[in-house]
Amino acid sequence: MSVGNTADAIEGRKQRQSIALWLADVLSDPSAPLTSETMAHYRMITNWFPDGPIALDRIENIFRGGQPELCDELYISLVVACLDKILGDTRPKTITGVVKKASKSSNSTENK
């Protein structure tokens, strides 16, 4: 690795670490809507639906040993992709954010 690439790798690592630390600070801030109880809830959901942790473990197994920077890049890109999915969800929702169920008339036409 050349000197320039080493400096870039160090700078990239610092940037990824600062993003992770910033997210942790924001999410754990007492004024944040994510409480320790809701964090526990989401961790429990992860146990019910193991596809997410399996995917993360796969990334870890493939990249962590030889390409830790790429592994961290993938983790941050997944955070961004998940936020994009949530914020881009255009399904009609109730005031609480719950997705509205389809009306019976549209269900009956779908089942035909």
Helices and strands as residue ranges (DSSP letters): H 3-28, H 36-48, H 51-63, H 68-87, H 104-110
